Amino acid sequence: MDIYISLLIGILSGVVSGLISGYAVTIYFRNIDRIRLIVQYAQYTLQHAEDISDEAYACSKGKELENLNYLLRKSSHSHRNFDGGIPDQELQKAIASCNEGIYHISNAAEEPNSQSQLFFAHTEMPNRILDLHNALVNFEVAEERKTEKHIRVFRNIALVVVVLTVLGLIIA
């Protein structure tokens, strides 16, 4: 009878420790995937803002508007708001600022005197792009620190689960 109780306690403690560790791993990887999507969205916005800014500057110096209009159409069709929200306010504001700059360039491209309007619309874009780059780097560093902290906590939880499992087997 004692062997059955010991076996039951061992199986139960193994199942509980497996459920706890499986739940922790699931939460960890969901968070990592969400961070990856936010970083990809911010990098896409950054690259797109750089492309439009460069093209707007070239158009303000006399280049044809054809490529700029193509980039702006591509922007309106492929660049959507990030679903689920961005937890970092600095990054969210920087993305919104770049999108606002793209909107100003789009409006300037439609004006009759587009060269001078594009020049004025372009003047703030380098600062907006730099702000987005800095916010993205700060976000990545902060999330890396959080990830390291979560890994340490997960290791400690795993150690406690193993110790409790061993204690359960010893007591049984």
N, C-alpha and C positions, 0 to 999 in steps of 0.2 A: 504494500500500500504506500509506503514512504517513497518508493521509487517512482510511482505514478504521480504523486504530489510534486516531487522534485522535477520530473519531466514536464508536468503541466506548468510549474512556475518558470522553468527555463524557456518553454515555448512562448508563454505569455510575455515574459520580459523581452524576449527576442522580437516578438511582434510589436510591442510597444516602442522599443528602441528603433525598430525599422520605420514605423509610422512617424515618429518624431523626426528622425533624420531625413526621411523622404519629404516631409512637409517643409522642413527648413531648406532643403535643396531646391524644392519647387519655388518657394518664395524668393530665394536668392537669384535663380535664373530668370524668373519673371522680371525682377528688378533690373538685372543686367541687360535683358533684351529691351526693356523700355528705355534705358539710358542709351543703348546703341541706336535706337530709332531717333531719339532726340538729337543725338550728335550728328547722325546722317542728315536729318532735316536742317539743322543749323549749318552744316558744311555745304549742303546744296544751296541754301539761301545765300551763304557767303560767296560761293563761286558764281552764282547767277548775278548777284549784285556787282561783283567785280567785272563780269563780262559786260553787263549793261552800262556800267560806269565808264569802262574803257571805250566802248562803242559810242556812248554819248559824247565823250570828250573828242573822239575822232570826228564825229559829226559836227561838233561845234567849231572845228577847224576847217570844215569844208567838205568832208566826206558825205556821200549820199546816205540817205536815211533808210535805205532798203534793209540792210542787215540789222539795224537797231529796231526797226519795226518788226522784223522776224523774231528777234529775241524777246521783244515785249509781248508779241502774240503767244510765243512759246511759254512765256512766264504766266500769262493769264490762263492758259489751258493746263499746264502741268504743275503749277505751284499752288498748293492748297494750304489751308490752315492745318496746323498739327492737331490731330485728334487726341483727346485726353489731357491736353494742357501741358505746359512746360513748368515744372516746379520752381525753377530758378528765375526769380524776377528780373535780375540783370540780363540774363540771356533772352528772356521773353521781350524785354524792352528793346534790346539791341536788334533782334529780328524784326520787331515792329518798326523800328527806325529805318532799317534797310528797306523794308517793304514800302514805307512811306517815301523814301528817296526814289525808289523805282517808280512809284506812282507819279511823283513830281516830274521825273524824266519823261514818262509816258505822256503827261499833259503838255510838257514843253515841246515834244516831238510833233504834236498836233497843231501847234501855234503857227501862224503865218510867218513870223520872224523866228523860225526855229533855231537858227544857229546861236543867236545871243541868248535865247531862252534856255537852250540846252547847256550853254556854258554856265549860266546861273544855277540851273537845276543840278548840274554836275559838281559844283563847288563844295557841297557838303558831303558828297558820297564818300570820299576817302576817309573822312572822320567817322562816318557811320560804319564803314567797312572795318576800320580799325577797332571801333568799339565792339562790333560783333565778334571779331577775331579774339579780342581780349576776354570778352564774356565767355566765349566758347572754351578757351584755354582754362579760365578760372573754373568753369563748370566741370570740365574733365578732371582737373586736379582735385576738386572737392569730392566728386563722385569716386575717384580712385581712393581717396582717404576713407570714404564711407565703406567702400568695398573691402578694403583691408580690415577695417573695424568689424564688419560683418563676418569676415572669414575667421578672425580671432574669436568672436563670440560663438560661431558655429563649431570651431574646434573645441572650445570649452564645453559647449553643450554635448558634443559627441563624447568627450572625456567623462562627463558626469553620467551619461547614459551607459557607457561601458562599465563604469564603476558600480552603478546601481544594478546592472545586469549581473555582474560578478558577485555582488553582495547578495542578490536574490538567489543565485545558485548556491552560494556558501550557506546561507540560512536554510535553504531547503535541504 
